[in-house]
């Protein structure tokens, strides 16, 4: 089972969490998120110009994560961003996956795929009816991510009813997201679906927005993978 930790932004915390043995690490490039790299106005242009030592340091840390964890994949999270911005950011941070968490069309996903980018398409789920939109994205994304439906683009910290995923009959593997916490071990271990690929961890393991408790993550992983 893949373990993804999302919403990372602090260089030292990034190193700590990378060392726990996770598989994917997510970086949010959406200015309205409390965990966004953009919330300090770290833009692609400013990083290219190396105006800020802290900006350069962050991009270097992210690019060199393989020295801490060779298997680790870098995921960039975007919400209704232009393809040009996503591609520039992917190049700058050496991203392995682009996670599209907004209203991006199947054509946008497919166009990025054709350019060689691996795609994760997120869907907000509250009931089985919310799964119907996945059909048009089949073959347009490498993975789906099912998150809790809320008024914003993710970040509710709440878990949806996973039993509705019994209605998902698609061929695209998916990650579970939304409200997974240290006490979710049994729920994760008992959940079964032929297309389940992994889980996405975020606020349930935080000490504050963007700062993760690496020890809690390591303990959780050890229990999940027993």
BAFI-3210 file (N, C-alpha, C; in Angstrom, 3 decimals, decimal comma, padded with zeros to 6 digits):
// residues 226
n [1|2|3|4|5|6|7|8|9|10|11|12|13|14|15|16|17|18|19|20|21|22|23|24|25|26|27|28|29|30|31|32|33|34|35|36|37|38|39|40|41|42|43|44|45|46|47|48|49|50|51|52|53|54|55|56|57|58|59|60|61|62|63|64|65|66|67|68|69|70|71|72|73|74|75|76|77|78|79|80|81|82|83|84|85|86|87|88|89|90|91|92|93|94|95|96|97|98|99|100|101|102|103|104|105|106|107|108|109|110|111|112|113|114|115|116|117|118|119|120|121|122|123|124|125|126|127|128|129|130|131|132|133|134|135|136|137|138|139|140|141|142|143|144|145|146|147|148|149|150|151|152|153|154|155|156|157|158|159|160|161|162|163|164|165|166|167|168|169|170|171|172|173|174|175|176|177|178|179|180|181|182|183|184|185|186|187|188|189|190|191|192|193|194|195|196|197|198|199|200|201|202|203|204|205|206|207|208|209|210|211|212|213|214|215|216|217|218|219|220|221|222|223|224|225|226]
n.u [000,831|000,573|001,904|001,133|002,120|000,862|000,968|003,381|005,958|008,038|011,526|013,218|011,320|010,361|012,570|012,598|010,121|010,413|012,234|010,766|009,957|007,885|006,052|005,202|005,358|003,584|003,278|001,806|000,633|-001,122|-002,507|-004,520|-004,519|-003,685|-001,415|000,134|002,873|002,816|001,672|003,467|004,139|005,965|007,026|007,284|008,787|010,208|011,768|013,355|014,889|016,370|015,985|015,495|017,131|015,882|013,836|015,284|016,573|014,456|013,497|015,765|015,957|013,607|014,108|016,266|015,383|015,632|018,040|017,552|015,445|015,209|013,100|011,130|008,544|007,757|005,005|003,098|000,550|-002,225|-004,719|-006,971|-005,020|-003,004|-001,910|000,653|001,810|001,782|003,524|005,930|006,406|006,628|008,989|010,819|010,752|011,224|009,069|007,292|004,668|001,619|-000,941|-004,232|-006,542|-008,823|-011,289|-010,426|-010,470|-011,101|-009,725|-007,644|-006,169|-005,426|-003,917|-001,694|-000,733|000,041|002,229|004,005|003,634|002,781|-000,404|-002,574|-005,875|-008,118|-011,165|-014,104|-015,914|-019,048|-021,227|-022,337|-023,146|-021,332|-019,280|-019,765|-018,673|-016,104|-015,899|-015,467|-012,846|-011,347|-008,465|-007,340|-005,972|-003,466|-003,816|-006,614|-007,812|-009,665|-011,376|-012,782|-015,902|-016,401|-016,855|-014,652|-011,568|-010,610|-009,007|-010,730|-010,374|-011,965|-013,472|-014,953|-017,714|-016,448|-017,658|-019,202|-017,593|-017,776|-019,322|-017,684|-016,487|-014,441|-011,369|-009,133|-006,611|-006,845|-006,319|-007,085|-008,300|-008,648|-009,294|-007,865|-006,204|-003,960|-005,463|-006,772|-005,929|-007,074|-009,370|-008,275|-006,801|-008,841|-010,325|-011,354|-010,815|-010,623|-009,219|-007,849|-005,014|-003,487|-003,036|-003,683|-002,147|-002,572|-003,689|-004,376|-002,054|-000,664|001,084|000,749|-000,610|000,884|003,070|004,282|004,026|006,561|007,194|004,709|003,748|005,586|005,068|002,424|002,695|004,217|002,341|000,298|001,548|002,105]
n.v [-001,200|002,166|004,994|008,260|011,483|014,640|018,238|019,406|021,745|022,833|022,837|021,226|019,606|018,300|016,677|015,052|013,671|012,404|010,510|008,570|006,505|006,766|006,691|008,577|012,155|015,122|018,406|021,493|023,689|025,955|028,901|029,546|027,660|026,743|025,343|025,851|026,227|028,459|030,336|031,971|033,411|032,201|031,943|030,494|032,142|033,803|031,951|031,024|033,260|033,280|035,030|034,806|033,332|031,431|030,426|029,194|027,285|025,629|024,563|023,145|021,245|019,768|018,784|017,128|014,974|012,260|011,512|011,103|009,320|006,890|005,750|007,607|009,569|012,681|014,797|017,232|019,410|020,881|023,390|024,071|025,273|026,713|024,718|025,428|026,642|024,445|022,690|024,140|024,339|021,649|021,016|022,649|021,705|019,063|017,209|014,142|013,399|015,002|016,305|016,932|018,924|020,352|021,611|020,499|019,459|016,304|016,450|018,249|016,758|014,612|015,896|016,711|014,212|013,219|014,756|013,581|013,598|012,174|011,626|012,432|012,467|014,208|013,660|014,849|013,343|012,330|010,747|007,804|008,770|010,754|009,474|009,038|010,840|009,997|008,311|009,555|010,236|007,998|006,428|008,865|009,592|008,501|007,727|007,927|010,108|009,973|012,180|013,849|015,397|018,872|022,418|023,704|023,249|020,441|019,627|019,348|017,750|015,724|012,459|010,675|008,430|005,467|003,197|003,814|003,555|001,058|001,191|002,038|001,054|001,326|001,202|002,513|002,819|003,921|006,419|006,770|009,559|012,194|012,988|010,879|009,566|009,035|007,153|005,697|003,258|000,590|000,940|001,491|-000,846|-002,705|-001,982|-002,831|-002,991|-003,701|-001,829|-000,215|001,642|003,089|005,401|008,759|011,065|013,839|016,484|015,092|014,270|016,426|019,028|021,643|023,641|022,372|021,319|018,252|015,433|013,438|011,119|010,059|009,455|007,493|005,466|004,892|003,928|001,602|000,070|-000,190|-001,689|-004,110]
n.w [000,000|-000,933|000,726|001,097|002,030|002,461|001,869|002,701|003,704|005,171|005,259|007,069|008,323|006,101|005,450|007,761|007,623|005,170|005,869|007,176|005,636|003,824|000,687|-001,244|-001,429|-000,930|-002,296|-002,039|-004,421|-004,367|-003,731|-001,868|000,081|003,412|003,645|001,535|-000,686|-002,193|-000,524|000,682|-001,379|-003,087|-006,093|-009,382|-011,091|-009,258|-007,973|-010,022|-010,489|-008,239|-006,040|-003,324|-000,619|001,071|-000,508|-002,569|-001,073|-000,233|-002,682|-003,432|-001,368|-001,841|-004,426|-003,923|-002,443|-002,884|-001,855|000,767|000,836|-001,333|-002,766|-002,785|-004,207|-005,713|-005,441|-006,961|-006,029|-007,478|-008,182|-010,485|-012,083|-014,735|-017,516|-018,319|-016,048|-014,299|-015,617|-015,654|-012,898|-012,252|-013,562|-012,206|-009,541|-009,901|-010,084|-009,761|-010,069|-011,043|-009,236|-009,714|-008,359|-008,700|-010,920|-013,258|-016,655|-018,417|-020,838|-020,286|-018,428|-020,062|-022,022|-020,552|-019,799|-022,303|-022,719|-021,107|-018,349|-015,235|-013,873|-011,180|-010,419|-008,463|-006,640|-005,104|-002,588|-001,344|-001,595|-003,418|-005,858|-006,498|-007,682|-010,306|-012,105|-012,484|-014,616|-017,146|-016,925|-017,083|-018,281|-018,611|-016,409|-014,126|-011,543|-009,313|-006,710|-003,861|-001,980|000,905|000,470|000,488|001,122|000,156|-001,737|-000,803|002,401|004,586|006,786|007,603|007,475|004,822|004,122|003,549|002,557|000,374|-001,777|-002,764|-004,941|-006,909|-009,917|-011,642|-013,655|-012,899|-010,481|-007,019|-004,406|-000,959|000,812|003,258|006,440|007,626|010,397|013,257|014,725|012,843|012,013|012,173|010,603|008,079|007,600|007,475|005,305|002,065|-001,391|-004,829|-006,391|-004,673|-004,019|-002,204|000,590|001,680|003,721|005,927|007,593|009,917|011,089|011,945|013,740|013,479|010,781|007,917|009,246|010,142|012,383|012,574|013,982|014,720|012,191|011,377|013,275|012,612|009,976|010,451|011,850|009,965|007,979|009,126]
ca.u [000,000|001,314|001,650|001,431|001,940|000,666|000,961|004,688|006,516|009,202|012,656|013,656|010,216|010,355|013,602|012,176|009,032|010,970|012,962|009,872|009,705|006,706|006,278|004,981|005,233|002,849|003,558|000,630|000,893|-002,434|-002,296|-005,553|-004,324|-002,807|-000,193|000,660|004,161|002,483|001,138|004,529|004,413|007,116|006,580|008,259|009,688|011,112|012,735|014,308|015,788|017,096|015,912|015,416|017,870|014,991|013,149|016,244|016,833|013,320|013,477|016,890|015,574|012,618|014,756|017,268|014,770|016,067|019,213|017,020|014,546|015,362|011,842|010,153|008,080|007,296|003,703|002,673|-000,915|-002,666|-006,164|-007,366|-003,853|-002,785|-000,932|002,000|002,301|002,043|004,715|007,091|006,625|007,095|010,394|011,607|010,809|011,433|007,886|007,015|003,232|000,809|-002,264|-005,171|-007,520|-009,895|-012,285|-009,708|-011,210|-010,379|-008,811|-006,444|-005,406|-004,868|-002,880|-000,497|-000,240|000,720|003,514|004,870|003,408|001,889|-001,519|-003,503|-007,060|-008,862|-012,615|-014,731|-016,901|-019,970|-022,133|-021,998|-023,416|-020,149|-018,315|-020,121|-017,806|-014,798|-015,932|-014,882|-011,412|-010,655|-007,457|-006,817|-005,233|-002,782|-004,471|-007,617|-007,740|-011,012|-011,292|-014,074|-016,555|-016,610|-017,071|-013,388|-010,855|-009,877|-008,641|-011,798|-009,934|-013,003|-013,499|-016,242|-018,125|-015,715|-018,476|-019,769|-016,643|-018,171|-019,960|-016,667|-016,159|-013,477|-010,103|-008,031|-006,363|-007,117|-005,866|-008,052|-007,856|-009,651|-009,559|-007,112|-005,464|-003,280|-006,392|-007,469|-005,206|-007,981|-010,247|-007,489|-006,451|-010,044|-010,962|-010,988|-011,312|-009,605|-008,437|-007,162|-003,567|-002,798|-003,740|-003,107|-002,159|-002,305|-003,904|-004,478|-000,722|-000,010|001,172|000,200|-000,714|002,136|004,109|003,859|004,688|007,202|007,142|003,363|003,668|006,370|004,324|001,249|003,145|004,606|001,123|-000,423|002,264|002,368]
ca.v [000,000|003,417|005,988|009,619|012,548|015,851|019,527|019,677|023,030|023,210|022,002|020,222|018,667|017,502|015,649|014,130|012,830|011,566|009,419|007,600|005,401|006,979|006,460|009,819|013,366|016,114|019,826|022,188|024,927|026,605|030,009|029,652|026,617|027,100|024,545|026,103|026,860|029,763|031,274|032,935|033,996|031,558|031,701|029,902|033,186|034,275|030,894|030,994|034,399|033,073|036,242|034,521|032,134|030,419|029,800|028,317|026,180|024,735|023,834|022,213|020,153|018,938|018,119|016,163|014,049|010,882|011,212|010,681|008,192|006,641|005,378|008,687|010,307|014,033|015,088|018,624|019,520|022,100|023,600|024,902|026,010|026,557|023,668|026,015|026,797|023,119|022,118|024,889|023,957|020,263|021,035|023,299|020,879|017,671|016,479|012,867|013,355|016,213|016,013|017,979|018,869|021,295|021,235|020,258|018,590|015,124|016,852|018,821|015,631|013,832|016,696|016,622|012,843|013,081|015,439|012,749|013,798|011,231|012,423|012,000|013,344|014,142|013,789|015,076|012,275|012,268|009,628|007,032|009,603|011,560|008,644|008,924|011,694|009,366|007,543|010,286|010,408|006,728|006,547|010,238|009,759|007,291|007,401|008,823|010,329|010,236|013,028|014,199|016,544|020,030|023,656|024,152|022,202|019,609|020,252|019,309|017,010|014,770|011,240|010,325|007,032|004,679|002,115|004,228|003,205|-000,227|001,513|002,381|-000,117|001,753|000,486|003,352|002,656|005,154|006,653|007,291|010,782|012,876|012,629|009,736|010,003|007,909|006,135|005,110|002,047|-000,535|001,261|001,337|-002,262|-003,489|-001,554|-003,649|-002,657|-004,179|-000,743|000,579|001,681|003,688|006,393|010,106|011,599|015,272|017,225|014,197|014,012|017,723|019,798|022,904|023,501|022,221|020,679|016,902|014,696|012,329|009,920|009,503|008,883|006,247|004,484|004,551|003,088|000,310|-000,668|-000,481|-002,655|-005,347]
ca.w [000,000|-001,001|001,767|000,648|003,017|001,669|002,552|003,293|003,283|005,971|004,812|008,030|008,487|004,870|005,622|008,811|007,132|004,106|006,518|007,808|004,718|002,987|-000,749|-001,973|-000,626|-001,691|-002,104|-002,535|-005,159|-004,448|-002,796|-000,837|001,082|004,541|003,521|000,201|-000,930|-002,763|000,460|000,957|-002,691|-003,725|-007,461|-010,288|-011,579|-008,213|-007,695|-011,131|-010,337|-006,983|-005,243|-001,903|-000,204|001,636|-001,629|-003,239|-000,165|-000,276|-003,946|-003,392|-000,476|-002,526|-005,559|-003,456|-001,485|-003,125|-001,029|002,064|000,610|-002,764|-003,404|-002,619|-005,372|-005,408|-006,029|-006,910|-005,962|-008,152|-008,262|-011,636|-012,585|-016,165|-017,826|-018,388|-014,676|-013,751|-016,236|-015,161|-011,514|-012,266|-013,968|-011,162|-008,333|-010,318|-009,636|-010,423|-010,344|-010,924|-008,671|-010,114|-007,276|-008,970|-011,920|-014,513|-017,569|-018,906|-021,914|-019,666|-017,878|-021,157|-022,676|-019,700|-019,932|-023,596|-022,587|-020,280|-016,914|-014,566|-013,358|-010,140|-010,446|-007,205|-006,684|-003,803|-002,449|-000,204|-001,855|-004,610|-007,045|-006,805|-008,403|-011,725|-012,925|-012,725|-015,862|-018,269|-016,689|-017,296|-019,327|-018,601|-015,161|-013,676|-010,276|-008,758|-005,267|-003,357|-000,798|001,495|-000,164|001,362|000,368|-000,412|-002,463|000,147|003,652|005,588|007,963|007,953|006,681|004,236|004,302|002,557|002,007|-000,919|-002,833|-003,338|-006,224|-007,906|-010,732|-012,653|-013,814|-012,420|-009,047|-006,284|-003,038|000,002|001,465|004,052|007,824|008,143|011,580|013,915|015,215|011,692|011,601|011,940|009,472|006,845|007,420|007,203|004,062|000,916|-002,726|-005,787|-006,981|-003,644|-004,211|-001,069|001,410|001,684|005,082|005,992|008,837|011,059|011,640|012,059|014,976|012,987|009,324|007,177|010,068|010,471|013,458|011,872|014,815|014,583|010,849|011,375|014,051|011,825|008,856|010,999|012,201|008,726|007,170|009,882]
c.u [000,868|000,913|002,098|001,187|001,916|000,734|002,265|005,246|007,760|010,372|013,062|012,570|010,084|011,375|013,176|011,121|009,511|011,665|012,086|009,561|008,451|007,075|006,165|004,903|004,608|003,168|002,457|001,013|-000,452|-002,483|-003,314|-005,444|-003,375|-001,477|000,530|002,053|003,930|002,055|002,194|004,985|005,735|006,672|007,689|009,270|010,685|012,163|013,788|015,340|016,635|017,131|016,004|016,182|016,952|014,229|014,055|016,503|015,701|013,310|014,609|016,565|014,612|013,260|015,699|016,694|015,226|017,309|018,794|016,205|014,507|014,061|010,842|009,839|007,510|006,014|003,394|001,165|-001,338|-004,187|-006,439|-006,230|-003,729|-001,793|000,493|002,609|002,635|003,321|005,982|007,440|007,157|008,571|011,286|011,821|011,030|010,289|007,691|005,551|002,642|-000,555|-003,180|-006,393|-008,689|-010,891|-011,643|-010,443|-010,414|-009,378|-007,527|-005,554|-004,703|-003,747|-001,582|000,112|000,566|002,077|004,451|004,676|002,436|000,848|-002,290|-004,678|-007,880|-010,354|-013,140|-015,921|-017,731|-020,913|-021,695|-022,218|-022,188|-019,103|-018,594|-019,194|-016,451|-014,742|-015,227|-013,390|-010,634|-009,698|-006,848|-006,027|-004,603|-003,369|-005,614|-007,323|-009,128|-010,919|-012,699|-014,647|-016,773|-016,726|-015,807|-012,745|-009,993|-009,661|-009,716|-011,338|-010,943|-012,993|-014,881|-016,523|-017,494|-016,561|-019,084|-018,852|-016,885|-018,816|-018,945|-016,218|-015,113|-012,207|-008,904|-007,832|-006,534|-006,448|-007,030|-007,481|-008,998|-009,825|-008,843|-006,162|-004,773|-004,215|-007,200|-006,854|-006,163|-008,884|-009,523|-007,200|-007,657|-010,738|-010,440|-011,622|-010,240|-008,737|-007,761|-005,655|-002,828|-003,658|-002,945|-003,260|-001,867|-002,577|-003,993|-003,159|000,059|000,043|000,686|000,143|000,650|003,250|003,603|004,675|005,274|007,120|005,773|003,176|004,394|005,640|003,121|001,629|003,498|003,387|000,361|000,223|002,637|001,805]
c.v [001,254|004,349|007,344|010,585|013,861|017,102|019,857|021,008|023,460|022,293|020,907|019,179|017,759|016,369|014,602|013,154|011,913|010,346|008,370|006,407|005,546|006,814|007,724|010,977|014,453|017,542|020,624|023,528|025,604|027,657|030,072|028,569|027,095|026,372|024,800|026,706|028,260|030,778|032,263|033,600|033,509|031,179|031,075|030,951|033,622|033,231|030,819|032,110|034,316|034,329|035,960|033,264|031,052|029,692|028,788|027,083|025,174|023,917|022,811|021,008|019,206|018,144|017,002|015,140|012,612|010,514|010,762|009,402|007,927|006,333|006,522|009,396|011,651|014,335|016,576|018,700|020,886|022,176|024,581|025,792|025,826|025,416|024,203|026,160|025,434|022,514|022,824|024,482|022,538|020,190|021,590|022,403|019,391|016,775|015,200|012,739|014,755|015,783|017,186|017,903|019,830|020,754|020,972|019,217|017,331|015,476|017,454|017,720|014,866|014,589|016,654|015,229|012,677|013,773|014,714|012,888|012,742|012,029|011,698|012,968|013,124|014,350|013,955|014,133|012,434|011,084|008,926|007,841|010,408|010,779|008,589|009,733|011,062|008,692|008,255|010,532|009,096|006,853|007,924|010,528|008,424|006,783|008,387|009,005|010,730|010,931|013,356|015,461|017,658|021,275|024,200|022,997|021,407|020,322|020,241|018,651|015,977|013,594|011,006|008,837|006,178|003,588|002,498|003,840|001,803|-000,018|001,870|001,112|000,203|000,929|001,273|003,149|003,984|005,176|007,186|008,521|011,355|012,298|011,416|010,223|008,802|006,805|005,471|003,784|000,906|-000,288|001,064|-000,136|-003,108|-003,106|-002,381|-003,103|-003,075|-003,086|000,144|000,487|002,213|004,687|007,694|010,695|013,086|015,793|016,350|013,907|015,312|018,254|021,222|022,779|023,455|021,541|019,323|016,320|013,426|011,031|009,252|008,846|007,545|005,155|003,978|003,604|001,686|-000,553|-001,078|-001,652|-003,927|-006,548]
c.w [000,000|000,140|001,243|001,805|002,253|002,535|003,251|002,799|004,049|005,636|005,791|008,258|007,274|004,979|006,648|008,298|006,006|004,693|007,170|006,904|003,896|001,517|-001,579|-000,995|-001,490|-001,284|-002,791|-003,167|-005,444|-003,342|-001,663|000,240|002,171|004,470|002,201|000,211|-001,485|-001,711|000,945|-000,341|-003,264|-005,127|-008,280|-010,742|-010,511|-007,889|-008,799|-010,995|-009,071|-006,136|-003,746|-001,550|000,331|000,538|-002,314|-002,381|-000,222|-001,554|-003,999|-002,532|-001,175|-003,663|-005,112|-002,474|-001,667|-002,323|000,371|001,922|-000,892|-003,478|-003,460|-003,940|-004,925|-006,175|-005,873|-006,972|-006,504|-008,183|-009,398|-012,139|-014,095|-016,400|-017,849|-016,999|-014,065|-014,330|-015,775|-013,730|-011,418|-012,622|-012,857|-009,945|-008,629|-009,825|-010,446|-010,822|-010,236|-010,405|-008,955|-009,200|-007,491|-009,958|-013,280|-015,369|-017,908|-020,001|-021,358|-019,104|-018,990|-021,867|-021,873|-019,764|-021,212|-023,604|-021,628|-018,781|-016,374|-013,780|-012,252|-010,188|-009,180|-007,445|-005,266|-003,663|-001,177|-000,348|-003,138|-005,887|-007,463|-007,591|-009,902|-012,622|-013,200|-014,096|-017,006|-018,103|-016,823|-018,488|-019,435|-017,333|-014,769|-012,359|-010,053|-007,272|-004,801|-002,009|-000,307|000,842|000,858|000,492|-000,275|-001,168|-001,488|001,461|004,715|006,880|008,420|006,982|006,104|004,458|003,208|001,918|000,652|-002,075|-003,388|-004,704|-007,304|-008,631|-011,796|-012,660|-013,301|-010,917|-008,321|-004,917|-002,216|000,665|002,299|005,437|008,362|009,231|012,227|014,401|014,091|011,244|011,265|010,740|008,142|006,575|007,041|005,902|002,897|-000,361|-003,717|-006,390|-005,933|-003,837|-002,991|-000,332|001,425|003,092|005,053|007,395|010,078|011,741|011,858|013,490|014,728|011,474|008,635|007,942|010,549|011,629|012,849|012,672|014,718|013,213|010,793|012,132|013,273|010,681|009,345|011,314|010,953|007,971|007,915|009,134]
res [x|x|x|x|x|x|x|x|x|x|x|x|x|x|x|x|x|x|x|x|x|x|x|x|x|x|x|x|x|x|x|x|x|x|x|x|x|x|x|x|x|x|x|x|x|x|x|x|x|x|x|x|x|x|x|x|x|x|x|x|x|x|x|x|x|x|x|x|x|x|x|x|x|x|x|x|x|x|x|x|x|x|x|x|x|x|x|x|x|x|x|x|x|x|x|x|x|x|x|x|x|x|x|x|x|x|x|x|x|x|x|x|x|x|x|x|x|x|x|x|x|x|x|x|x|x|x|x|x|x|x|x|x|x|x|x|x|x|x|x|x|x|x|x|x|x|x|x|x|x|x|x|x|x|x|x|x|x|x|x|x|x|x|x|x|x|x|x|x|x|x|x|x|x|x|x|x|x|x|x|x|x|x|x|x|x|x|x|x|x|x|x|x|x|x|x|x|x|x|x|x|x|x|x|x|x|x|x|x|x|x|x|x|x|x|x|x|x|x|x|x|x|x|x|x|x]
***
